[in-house]
Amino acid sequence: MERNAREPVVLDLRGLSDVTDFFLIATGDSDTHARAISENVIDRMKQRGFRPVGVEGLPQARWVLMDYVGLIVHVFLGEVRDFYRLERLWGDAPAFQVE
């Protein structure tokens, strides 16, 4: 991921969720870093013709959620990601590391 996101992973939720097909989960080192990662995702997706149907948490940037319907992007601060542990919550989903 651009902007040096930490520990990016994709969860394949097809067949497990009616809400979306994929989660992209990444960590930022600070609220400024998480905001920069999130704004970069929004900009790069927009360049490719995709606009989110919703964005939550961008001003505080502790947990930013960008909903692209078939893909939901989560950018967390480390302690928030550790608290919610989405990878464990969706433990049945195949996970793929992103380089």
Secondary structure as UniProt FT lines:
FT   HELIX           2..4
FT   STRAND          6..12
FT   TURN            14..16
FT   STRAND          22..28
FT   HELIX           31..47
FT   TURN            48..49
FT   STRAND          54..56
FT   TURN            58..60
FT   STRAND          63..67
FT   STRAND          71..77
FT   HELIX           78..84
FT   HELIX           86..89
FT   TURN            90..92
FT   STRAND          95..97
//
